[in-house]
């Protein structure tokens, strides 16, 4: 979990967060398809922009909820959200406004979550995370968007093709 002081500094939220256990929630939100060990998908996605949070979540849950066709649908939805992110600026802007300490803690949380997912998902989820969180700061926003288009979307399409051929 992100330490309270870092979380509050970034989000301005405090009271609801104090003592929060991310593996809890409501019956609708705490399903196993969003959980890896002590972490939930929202431990990462709450810090991403809307489109990239949705894309991350759909890739993450692919194959963990529903049928094989549902898995393919999840991947197609992820591509749709990434394409929308590529086409439009974040409103409000995300990424480089985040404190470095928070980024470091999120990277640790993401690594813990990714340890519990299929190997094919790891590079995709990491790329989504890094493009949205620090793309502007590290290599420029346009480069992050190009990487999504040239690398990540083809990786997702490869997985769709593999699943449809099975």
Residue, then its C-alpha position, 0 to 999 in steps of 0.5 A: x500500500x502507498x504510505x498515507x503521507x504520500x497518498x494524501x500529498x498526491x490526492x488530498x484525500x485522508x479520512x476515507x483512506x486511513x486504515x483502508x484495506x484494498x483487498x476489501x471493498x464491496x461484493x461487486x468490487x472485491x472479486x478474485x479477478x481484480x486481486x493478486x495476493x494482498x493487492x487489488x487492481x485499484x491499488x495501481x489504477x487509482x493513479x492512472x488517467x481514465x483511459x489507461x486505468x481502464x486499459x490496465x484493468x481490462x488487460x489485468x483481468x483478461x482470462x480471470x473472469x468469465x469465458x474465453x470470449x470474455x477474455x478476448x472482449x477484455x483485450x479488445x476493450x483495452x485496445x479501444x481505451x489505449x487508442x482513445x488515450x493516444x488520440x486525446x490529451x489527459x484531462x486533467x493532465x496526469x503523469x509528471x505532476x506525481x511526486x517521485x516518492x509516490x512513483x517509486x512506491x507505485x512501481x513496487x506495488x505494480x511489481x508485486x501485482x505483476x508477480x501474480x499474473x501471466x507472463x504475457x501480461x507483464x510487459x503490457x501492464x508495465x508499459x501502460x503504467x509507465x506510459x501514463x505515469x511518467x511518459x511525459x517526464x522520461x521520454x516525452x508524451x508523444x514517445x509514450x503514445x507512439x510506444x503504445x501504438x507500435x509496441x503495446x497494441x500489437x502485443x495485445x493483438x498477438x494475444x487476441x490472435x492466439x486466443x482466437x486460434x486456440 
